[in-house]
């Protein structure tokens, strides 16, 4: 009975530990930033050699990991940083053998088999590595962009993720321009998924901005060792999104001090003139760009503590030539539309409304009396807000700037043979001056973006067959977009009576051929913070390699999104005088649009747990079976500013709201943007099969259920009514 009690207590303790691991953490797997080396040790006759001592050594840092072969002669070393490795094997009665260095890539199961020769020699024999380049164990499909490709392939803009488009299964997104200004260019689709359904991982740390699910921190190419695109993820350790996974690994320091410096220059002196500038007898556009930086890496303490740092800066200024736009002619600005293509419509309007031209002869010619111009139109003309040209078409050159500074640091510390720490720090600051939406001078806007990324990982080797990996990461993406670069009259100074009267410039005027005003997107502040904690426990026992893990992610988004805050008048030719500019002069807009400021404080949490077993059924067949569970809370606003629709219900929280519109706190209404979904179980089954047992051919595939985390963008739901009013309320006559 005592023995049974001990057995029961031991089993209960084991079960408790396992459940704790499953319930607390989710894998952002260390193998996403690393790989593993596996193989079999045998003698000349092909008989396996159990109990052989294996040493895997990084050729650059001389950091080693040790293990022994099991009863089947197999060995496995998990969670190795990518790089070049040698493998040594020795056993009593055999000559020690060391292989030449072989390259280990991200998420790779590098297979290196070793044959031992019978002998009693004390010297070590060096042999050519028999590493297998074909993946024969992991069912996950993907392809690696090597350090050689990152360094040698041309990159206009130096966005290393552009190289993902060279990989099988990766295509440009259908809507490449439909990305937030706060995101780097990540507009690509993986395996047919949406471009906002991809997961980004940097050195093993979560790297997605949950506002639009784009990448947060994107290191420059000289800081990147390599990256991999996983297109089909058949193991339970992967999740969060239904698309692909892009995992990037930055460079690390080595035992040798090494560095680089560079400066890339582009100048308009090297360019020919573009079509529109030449057509309009304008000089060629000005473009002056310098991208410069350098790297430095090495040891603080050889074979123990390493550092790597990278800096890149850009200074870019240009005059951007715009396409042709339709503008007010000099004659039309004085009310003379006799030469306009819409002359007949203007004349008909003036004859029917003699208030705007009492002289019948001039009215028949389509000439508006300048003294009858609307006061707002007079104010816009006097402030020179509208472009005026001798002809109806014109093009302009606008100043633009794009400057940034980026710093990336990485530290690796082998505290002992069993404890390894790594930390990645990143900082990016970008300021831009952008042309106005209509391409006409005077309405430039500025854009400021500050990104920060920190990731710390701790790997503990518990035994030759068990290890644990803990990751913690934090990121911040702070953006101020579409801030007017010039100080221009506000609506009240131009005679437009709207509330509120924001100090961000004039009310915008939209004409079919030209836009007069600042961007409708701001100025807007968008600040996102993400915190991630994850842990993974790996255990090899016989033919089984088991993993258990999980993760917790907390997300915050604080923003004030101003969209058409000072209003927008739209002028067309289907009403009034029959000409957009004539309608402007007489004060007859087609419509007016204005939105209130939209503040939000979005909060979200996600929890993921998984367990999986990699079962080596035969020497040429591996099955991976797993199950994961995902739960993401509905996005909540701290002040309850989300809403939903329940037909026929009257809100008690906001009694003035339209029937059917309900808010958090109303009976039956969700607390957040949607009701919670707690049924997201995701089974996975994958296989890797070597049909010819030659390690040169591998057939891989599998089955899985995948879920997507909703972006915060999908939850832009704010209280507030859309104000419409007659034109007379804003200084224009009815």
C-alpha positions in Angstrom: 0.0 0.0 0.0 2.9 2.4 0.7 4.3 1.7 -2.7 0.9 2.3 -4.3 0.6 5.6 -2.4 3.9 6.8 -3.6 3.1 5.8 -7.1 -0.3 7.7 -6.8 1.4 10.8 -5.4 4.1 10.7 -8.1 1.5 10.3 -10.9 -0.6 13.1 -9.3 2.4 15.4 -9.2 3.3 14.6 -12.8 -0.3 15.3 -13.9 -0.4 18.6 -11.9 2.8 19.8 -13.6 1.6 18.8 -17.0 -1.8 20.5 -16.5 0.0 23.6 -15.2 2.2 23.8 -18.4 -0.9 23.3 -20.6 -3.0 25.9 -18.8 -0.5 28.8 -18.5 1.6 29.2 -21.6 1.4 28.9 -25.4 4.3 28.2 -27.7 5.9 31.0 -29.6 8.3 28.2 -30.3 12.0 28.6 -29.8 12.5 26.6 -32.9 10.9 29.5 -34.7 14.2 31.3 -34.1 16.3 28.1 -34.0 16.5 24.5 -35.2 17.6 21.1 -34.1 20.2 18.5 -35.1 19.2 14.8 -35.2 20.8 11.7 -36.4 21.9 8.1 -35.9 25.3 6.7 -34.9 26.2 3.3 -36.4 29.3 1.2 -37.1 30.7 0.2 -40.4 28.3 -2.8 -40.6 25.3 -0.6 -40.1 24.6 -1.7 -36.5 23.5 1.1 -34.3 25.7 2.3 -31.5 23.7 3.1 -28.3 25.4 5.2 -25.5 27.7 7.1 -27.9 28.7 10.5 -26.5 27.6 13.3 -28.9 28.9 16.9 -28.8 27.3 19.6 -31.1 29.5 22.7 -31.4 28.7 26.1 -32.9 31.6 26.9 -35.2 31.4 30.6 -34.6 30.9 30.8 -30.9 32.4 27.4 -29.8 29.4 26.9 -27.5 28.7 23.2 -27.2 25.7 21.0 -26.3 26.1 17.3 -25.3 23.9 14.3 -25.3 24.1 10.5 -25.8 22.5 8.1 -28.3 19.6 6.1 -27.1 19.0 2.3 -27.5 18.3 2.8 -31.2 21.5 4.7 -31.8 19.6 8.0 -32.3 20.4 11.4 -30.8 18.6 14.7 -30.9 19.8 18.2 -29.8 16.9 20.7 -29.6 16.6 24.5 -29.6 19.9 25.3 -31.3 20.5 28.9 -32.5 20.9 28.9 -36.3 24.5 28.8 -37.6 27.2 26.3 -38.6 27.7 23.3 -36.4 30.1 20.4 -36.1 29.1 17.1 -34.6 31.5 14.9 -32.6 30.8 11.3 -31.6 32.9 8.9 -29.5 32.4 5.5 -27.9 34.7 3.0 -26.2 36.2 0.8 -28.9 35.7 3.2 -31.7 37.8 6.1 -33.2 36.3 9.5 -32.3 34.7 11.2 -35.3 34.0 14.9 -35.9 32.1 16.1 -38.9 32.8 19.3 -40.9 30.5 22.2 -40.2 27.0 22.0 -41.6 24.5 24.9 -41.8 21.5 24.8 -39.5 18.5 27.0 -40.7 15.4 28.3 -39.0 12.9 25.6 -37.9 15.1 22.9 -39.6 15.5 19.3 -38.4 19.1 18.9 -39.7 19.9 15.2 -39.9 23.5 14.2 -39.5 24.2 10.5 -39.4 27.7 9.3 -38.2 29.5 6.1 -38.8 32.2 5.0 -36.3 35.3 2.9 -37.1 36.4 0.2 -34.8 39.8 1.2 -33.3 41.7 2.3 -30.2 43.2 5.5 -31.7 43.2 8.6 -29.5 43.2 11.1 -32.3 39.9 12.4 -33.7 39.0 11.6 -37.3 37.4 14.5 -39.2 34.9 13.4 -41.9 32.7 15.2 -44.4 29.3 15.9 -43.0 26.5 13.6 -44.2 23.9 16.2 -43.4 20.6 15.7 -45.2 19.3 18.9 -46.8 15.8 17.5 -47.4 13.4 17.9 -44.4 12.5 14.3 -43.3 11.0 14.8 -39.9 9.0 18.0 -39.5 5.7 18.1 -41.6 5.5 21.9 -41.6 6.1 23.2 -45.1 8.2 26.4 -45.7 11.2 27.9 -47.3 14.2 29.9 -46.0 15.6 33.1 -47.3 19.3 32.7 -46.5 21.8 35.3 -45.3 23.3 35.2 -48.8 20.0 36.2 -50.4 19.4 38.9 -47.9 22.7 40.5 -48.6 23.0 40.0 -52.3 19.5 40.5 -53.8 18.5 44.1 -54.6 16.0 45.7 -52.2 14.6 49.0 -53.2 13.6 50.5 -49.8 15.7 47.9 -47.9 12.6 46.1 -46.6 13.9 42.5 -46.1 10.3 41.1 -46.0 10.0 42.0 -49.7 12.0 38.8 -50.3 9.1 36.7 -49.1 7.6 37.2 -52.5 10.3 35.0 -54.0 9.2 32.0 -52.0 6.7 29.4 -53.2 3.2 30.0 -52.1 3.7 33.7 -51.5 1.9 36.2 -53.7 1.3 40.0 -53.6 -2.0 40.8 -51.8 -5.0 41.8 -53.9 -5.2 45.0 -51.9 -1.5 46.0 -51.3 -2.5 49.6 -50.5 -5.1 48.6 -48.0 -2.6 48.6 -45.1 -2.4 50.9 -42.1 0.1 53.7 -42.3 1.5 52.4 -39.1 2.5 49.1 -40.6 5.6 48.3 -42.6 5.0 46.9 -46.1 3.7 43.4 -45.5 1.1 43.2 -48.2 1.5 39.6 -49.3 -0.6 36.6 -49.1 0.7 33.2 -48.0 -1.0 30.0 -49.3 -4.1 31.9 -50.4 -4.7 33.5 -47.0 -5.5 37.1 -46.4 -2.5 39.5 -46.1 -3.7 40.4 -42.5 -3.8 36.7 -41.5 0.0 36.2 -41.1 2.0 35.8 -37.9 5.3 37.6 -37.6 8.0 36.4 -35.2 11.3 38.0 -34.4 14.0 36.0 -32.7 11.2 33.9 -31.1 9.2 36.9 -29.9 5.7 37.9 -31.0 6.0 40.7 -33.6 2.4 41.5 -34.7 0.6 44.7 -34.2 -3.0 43.7 -33.3 -4.4 46.9 -34.6 -4.0 45.8 -38.3 -2.0 42.5 -37.7 1.0 43.9 -39.6 4.6 43.5 -38.5 5.8 45.9 -35.8 9.6 45.8 -35.9 11.3 45.1 -39.2 15.1 45.0 -38.9 17.3 46.3 -41.8 18.9 43.6 -44.0 22.4 44.0 -42.5 20.9 43.0 -39.1 19.1 39.9 -40.4 20.7 36.5 -40.4 17.9 34.8 -42.3 14.2 34.4 -42.3 11.7 31.6 -43.1 8.2 31.6 -44.5 6.1 28.7 -43.2 3.3 28.1 -45.7 1.5 25.0 -44.2 1.6 24.5 -40.5 0.6 21.0 -39.5 1.8 20.9 -35.9 -0.1 22.1 -32.9 2.6 24.5 -31.8 1.6 26.9 -34.5 -1.5 29.0 -34.4 -3.0 32.4 -33.8 -3.6 33.0 -37.5 -4.9 31.0 -40.4 -2.3 32.2 -42.9 1.4 31.8 -42.9 4.2 32.4 -40.4 7.1 34.7 -41.1 9.9 34.2 -38.6 13.0 36.4 -38.7 16.3 35.8 -36.9 18.8 38.6 -36.4 22.5 38.2 -36.4 24.5 37.3 -33.2 28.0 38.0 -32.1 30.7 35.4 -32.4 34.2 34.9 -30.8 35.7 37.1 -33.5 35.1 40.8 -33.7 33.4 41.7 -37.0 31.5 44.6 -38.5 30.5 46.5 -41.6 29.7 50.0 -42.9 27.7 51.1 -45.9 26.2 54.1 -47.6 23.7 53.8 -50.5 23.0 57.0 -52.5 20.3 58.0 -55.0 20.2 61.4 -56.6 18.1 63.1 -59.2 21.3 64.0 -61.0 21.3 60.4 -62.3 17.6 60.6 -63.5 15.9 61.7 -66.7 12.9 63.9 -66.5 9.5 62.2 -66.1 6.6 62.5 -68.6 4.3 65.0 -66.8 7.1 67.4 -65.8 8.5 67.4 -69.3 5.0 67.8 -70.8 4.3 70.8 -68.5 7.8 72.3 -69.1 8.7 71.7 -65.5 12.2 70.6 -64.3 12.7 67.0 -63.4 11.7 65.9 -59.9 14.2 66.2 -57.1 15.2 63.1 -55.2 18.1 62.9 -52.9 18.3 59.8 -50.7 21.1 58.4 -48.5 20.8 55.1 -46.6 23.7 54.6 -44.4 24.7 52.5 -41.4 26.9 49.9 -39.9 27.1 46.8 -37.8 29.5 45.5 -35.0 29.5 42.2 -33.3 31.8 40.2 -31.1 32.4 38.7 -27.6 32.2 40.4 -24.3 33.7 37.1 -23.0 34.7 34.4 -25.5 32.5 31.4 -25.7 30.2 32.9 -23.0 28.8 36.4 -23.7 28.3 37.9 -27.1 26.8 41.1 -28.6 25.7 42.4 -32.0 24.6 45.9 -32.9 23.2 47.5 -36.0 22.3 51.1 -36.9 20.7 52.3 -40.1 19.6 55.8 -41.0 17.9 57.4 -44.0 17.7 61.0 -45.1 15.5 61.6 -48.1 14.1 64.7 -49.6 12.4 65.2 -53.0 10.0 67.2 -55.1 7.3 64.8 -56.1 5.8 65.5 -59.6 2.0 65.0 -59.6 -0.3 64.0 -62.4 -2.5 66.5 -64.2 -5.4 67.9 -62.2 -8.4 70.0 -63.2 -8.1 73.5 -61.7 -9.9 76.8 -61.8 -8.8 78.9 -64.7 -7.9 82.6 -64.4 -11.1 83.6 -66.2 -13.3 81.2 -64.2 -11.8 82.6 -60.9 -13.3 86.0 -62.1 -16.7 84.3 -62.8 -16.2 84.0 -66.6 -17.2 80.5 -67.7 -17.7 81.5 -71.4 -14.8 79.3 -72.4 -15.7 76.4 -70.1 -16.9 73.0 -71.4 -20.0 73.5 -69.2 -20.7 77.0 -70.5 -24.2 76.1 -71.6 -25.2 74.7 -68.2 -23.8 77.7 -66.4 -25.6 80.1 -68.8 -28.9 78.3 -68.3 -28.5 78.5 -64.5 -27.7 82.2 -64.6 -30.7 82.9 -66.8 -33.0 81.0 -64.4 -31.4 82.7 -61.3 -30.7 86.4 -62.3 -29.6 87.1 -58.7 -26.1 85.8 -59.7 -26.0 87.8 -62.9 -28.6 90.6 -63.5 -27.1 91.4 -66.9 -29.0 89.1 -69.3 -26.3 89.4 -72.0 -23.5 88.3 -69.7 -25.7 85.6 -68.2 -26.2 84.1 -71.7 -22.4 83.9 -72.0 -22.1 82.0 -68.7 -20.4 84.9 -66.8 -21.2 85.1 -63.0 -21.3 88.6 -61.4 -18.1 88.6 -59.1 -19.9 90.7 -56.5 -22.4 87.8 -56.1 -19.8 85.2 -55.2 -20.5 83.4 -52.0 -18.6 84.8 -49.0 -16.9 81.5 -48.3 -15.8 81.2 -51.9 -14.4 84.8 -51.7 -12.5 83.9 -48.6 -11.0 80.8 -50.2 -9.9 82.8 -53.2 -8.5 85.6 -51.1 -6.5 83.1 -49.0 -5.2 81.5 -52.3 -6.4 78.1 -51.2 -7.5 77.0 -54.6 -5.0 76.5 -57.4 -5.5 78.8 -60.4 -3.9 78.4 -63.8 -4.1 79.9 -67.3 -5.5 76.5 -68.5 -8.0 74.0 -67.0 -5.2 71.4 -66.5 -2.1 71.7 -64.4 0.5 69.7 -62.6 2.6 70.6 -59.6 5.7 69.4 -57.7 5.4 69.0 -53.9 8.1 68.7 -51.3 8.4 65.4 -49.5 10.8 64.0 -46.9 11.3 60.5 -45.4 13.9 60.2 -42.6 14.4 57.4 -40.1 16.8 56.0 -37.6 16.8 52.3 -36.6 18.9 50.6 -34.0 18.9 46.8 -33.3 20.9 45.0 -30.6 21.2 41.4 -29.6 22.9 39.8 -26.7 23.6 36.1 -26.1 24.8 34.7 -22.8 25.7 31.1 -22.0 25.5 31.3 -18.3 26.4 27.6 -18.0 26.2 24.4 -20.0 22.5 24.2 -19.1 21.4 27.9 -19.1 21.2 30.2 -22.1 19.8 33.7 -22.3 19.2 35.8 -25.4 17.8 39.3 -25.6 16.8 41.4 -28.6 16.2 45.2 -28.5 14.9 47.3 -31.3 14.1 51.0 -31.8 12.8 52.7 -34.9 11.8 56.4 -35.4 10.4 57.7 -38.7 9.3 61.2 -39.7 7.8 62.0 -43.1 6.5 65.0 -45.0 3.9 63.9 -47.5 2.2 65.7 -50.4 -1.5 66.6 -49.9 -4.2 64.4 -51.2 -4.9 66.4 -54.3 -1.3 66.8 -55.3 -1.5 70.6 -55.1 0.9 72.7 -53.0 0.0 73.9 -49.5 -1.6 70.9 -48.0 1.3 68.7 -47.0 1.0 66.6 -43.9 3.5 65.0 -41.5 3.7 61.4 -40.3 5.6 60.3 -37.2 6.1 56.7 -36.2 8.0 55.3 -33.2 8.4 51.6 -32.7 10.0 49.7 -29.9 10.6 45.9 -29.5 12.1 43.9 -26.7 12.4 40.1 -26.4 14.1 38.0 -23.8 14.4 34.2 -23.9 15.7 31.7 -21.4 16.5 28.1 -22.3 17.1 25.6 -19.5 18.4 22.2 -20.3 16.9 19.9 -17.7 18.5 16.7 -19.0 19.8 15.4 -22.3 16.2 14.5 -23.2 14.3 17.5 -21.7 14.5 21.3 -21.9 12.3 24.3 -21.2 12.1 27.6 -23.1 10.6 30.7 -21.7 9.9 33.9 -23.8 8.7 37.3 -22.8 8.3 40.1 -25.3 6.9 43.6 -25.4 6.3 46.0 -28.2 5.0 49.5 -28.8 3.8 51.2 -32.0 3.2 54.9 -31.6 1.9 56.9 -34.6 0.8 60.4 -35.3 -0.5 60.5 -38.8 -1.8 63.2 -41.2 -0.9 66.2 -39.1 -1.1 69.3 -41.2 2.4 70.6 -42.0 1.2 74.2 -42.8 -0.8 76.6 -40.7 -3.9 77.7 -42.8 -7.1 79.5 -41.9 -9.6 77.5 -39.8 -13.3 77.1 -40.9 -14.6 80.1 -38.8 -12.0 82.4 -40.3 -13.4 81.4 -43.8 -17.0 82.0 -42.8 -18.0 78.4 -42.3 -20.0 77.9 -39.1 -19.4 74.3 -37.9 -19.0 72.7 -34.5 -16.4 71.8 -33.5 -14.1 74.3 -35.2 -10.8 72.4 -35.1 -7.5 74.3 -35.4 -6.3 71.9 -38.1 -7.0 73.9 -41.2 -9.8 74.8 -43.6 -12.9 72.7 -44.5 -12.0 70.5 -47.4 -13.4 71.1 -50.9 -13.7 68.1 -53.2 -14.0 68.7 -56.9 -14.1 65.9 -59.6 -10.6 66.8 -60.8 -8.9 68.1 -57.7 -9.0 68.0 -53.9 -8.4 71.2 -51.9 -7.6 70.5 -48.3 -5.7 68.2 -46.0 -6.0 64.5 -45.6 -9.3 63.2 -44.2 -7.4 60.7 -42.0 -6.3 63.0 -39.3 -4.5 64.2 -37.4 -4.8 60.9 -35.6 -2.9 59.4 -32.7 -2.7 55.6 -32.7 -0.7 53.9 -29.9 -0.6 50.1 -29.5 1.1 48.0 -26.8 1.4 44.3 -26.8 2.8 42.0 -24.1 3.5 38.3 -24.6 4.5 35.5 -22.2 5.1 32.0 -23.4 6.7 28.8 -22.3 7.5 25.4 -23.9 8.5 22.1 -22.4 10.1 19.5 -24.7 10.7 15.9 -23.7 12.3 13.1 -25.7 11.5 9.6 -24.7 12.2 6.7 -26.9 10.6 7.2 -30.3 8.5 10.1 -29.0 9.4 13.8 -28.9 6.7 15.6 -26.9 6.0 19.3 -26.5 3.6 21.1 -24.2 3.3 24.8 -24.0 1.2 27.9 -24.1 1.1 31.7 -24.2 -0.7 34.7 -22.9 -1.0 37.9 -24.9 -2.3 41.3 -23.6 -3.1 44.0 -26.1 -3.8 47.7 -25.6 -4.8 50.3 -28.3 -5.3 53.9 -27.3 -6.2 56.3 -30.1 -8.0 59.4 -31.1 -9.0 59.0 -34.7 -10.1 62.2 -36.4 -11.8 61.6 -39.7 -13.1 64.6 -41.6 -13.2 66.5 -38.4 -13.5 69.9 -40.1 -15.9 68.7 -42.7 -15.9 68.2 -46.4 -18.0 69.9 -49.1 -18.5 68.0 -52.3 -19.0 69.9 -55.6 -20.2 68.2 -58.8 -21.9 69.1 -62.0 -25.2 67.3 -61.5 -26.8 70.1 -59.5 -27.0 73.9 -59.5 -25.0 75.7 -62.1 -23.9 72.4 -63.8 -20.2 73.0 -63.2 -18.2 72.1 -60.1 -16.3 75.4 -59.9 -19.3 77.5 -60.8 -21.2 75.8 -58.0 -18.4 76.6 -55.6 -18.5 80.3 -56.6 -22.2 80.6 -56.1 -22.2 78.5 -52.9 -24.1 75.3 -54.0 -22.3 72.2 -52.8 -23.8 68.8 -53.6 -23.4 67.6 -50.0 -21.5 68.1 -46.7 -19.9 65.4 -44.6 -18.4 65.6 -41.1 -17.5 63.1 -38.5 -16.9 63.5 -34.7 -13.6 62.6 -33.2 -13.4 58.9 -32.5 -11.5 58.1 -29.3 -11.0 54.5 -28.2 -9.2 52.5 -25.5 -9.3 49.0 -26.9 -8.2 46.0 -24.7 -7.9 42.4 -25.7 -6.4 39.2 -24.3 -5.5 35.9 -25.9 -4.6 32.6 -24.3 -3.3 29.6 -26.2 -2.3 26.1 -25.0 -1.1 23.0 -26.9 0.3 19.6 -26.7 1.8 17.4 -29.4 3.7 14.2 -29.9 6.3 13.6 -32.7 6.2 9.8 -33.1 9.0 8.1 -35.0 7.0 5.2 -36.1 9.7 3.8 -38.3 13.1 5.0 -39.5 11.4 6.5 -42.5 8.0 7.6 -41.1 7.3 10.3 -38.6 3.8 11.1 -37.4 3.0 14.4 -35.5 -0.2 14.4 -33.6 -1.4 17.4 -31.5 -4.2 19.5 -30.2 -4.3 23.2 -29.3 -6.9 25.4 -27.8 -7.3 29.2 -28.5 -9.3 31.8 -26.8 -9.3 35.5 -27.5 -11.5 37.9 -25.5 -13.8 40.2 -27.5 -12.2 43.6 -27.9 -13.3 45.8 -25.1 -13.4 49.6 -24.9 -12.6 50.9 -21.4 -15.5 53.4 -21.6 -17.9 51.1 -23.3 -17.9 52.8 -26.7 -18.6 49.7 -28.8 -22.1 49.0 -30.0 -24.1 46.2 -31.6 -27.5 45.8 -33.3 -30.5 44.1 -31.8 -33.5 44.9 -34.1 -36.4 46.5 -32.2 -34.6 47.0 -28.9 -34.4 50.5 -27.3 -31.1 51.3 -25.5 -31.3 52.1 -21.8 -27.7 53.2 -21.7 -28.1 55.8 -24.5 -31.9 56.5 -24.7 -31.4 58.9 -27.6 -29.8 56.2 -29.8 -31.8 54.9 -32.8 -34.0 51.8 -32.2 -32.0 48.7 -32.6 -28.6 50.2 -31.6 -27.5 48.8 -28.2 -24.4 49.3 -26.1 -22.5 47.4 -23.3 -24.8 47.3 -20.3 -28.0 47.0 -22.3 -29.9 43.7 -21.8 -28.6 41.1 -24.2 -25.8 43.2 -25.5 -22.2 41.9 -25.5 -19.7 43.6 -23.2 -17.3 44.1 -26.1 -17.5 44.2 -29.9 -18.8 40.7 -30.1 -19.9 37.7 -28.0 -17.0 35.4 -26.8 -16.2 32.2 -28.7 -14.9 29.5 -26.3 -15.0 26.5 -28.7 -11.8 27.0 -30.7 -10.2 23.6 -30.5 -7.6 22.9 -33.3 -6.6 19.3 -33.9 -3.5 18.7 -36.0 -2.1 15.7 -37.8 1.1 15.7 -39.9 3.5 13.2 -41.4 6.9 13.0 -43.0 7.7 9.9 -45.0 10.9 8.8 -46.8 9.6 6.4 -49.5 13.1 5.3 -50.6 14.8 5.5 -47.2 17.6 7.5 -48.8 17.1 10.8 -47.0 17.0 12.4 -50.5 13.2 12.2 -51.0 10.5 13.2 -48.5 6.8 13.3 -48.7 5.1 15.6 -46.2 1.6 16.7 -45.5 -1.2 16.8 -42.9 -4.4 18.2 -41.7 -5.3 21.0 -39.3 -7.9 23.4 -38.1 -6.8 27.1 -37.8 -8.4 30.2 -36.4 -7.7 33.9 -36.8 -7.3 36.6 -34.1 -9.6 39.5 -34.9 -7.8 42.7 -35.6 -8.6 45.8 -33.5 -9.4 47.5 -36.8 -12.3 45.2 -37.1 -13.7 46.7 -33.9 -13.7 50.4 -34.8 -17.2 50.9 -33.4 -17.8 54.3 -31.8 -20.8 56.1 -30.4 -21.7 59.3 -32.2 -24.1 60.5 -34.9 -23.0 61.4 -38.4 -24.0 65.1 -38.7 -25.6 66.3 -41.9 -27.0 69.8 -42.4 -28.2 72.1 -45.1 -25.6 74.2 -46.9 -27.1 77.4 -45.4 -25.9 76.4 -41.9 -22.3 76.7 -43.1 -22.4 80.1 -44.8 -23.7 78.9 -48.2 -27.1 80.1 -49.4 -29.8 77.5 -50.0 
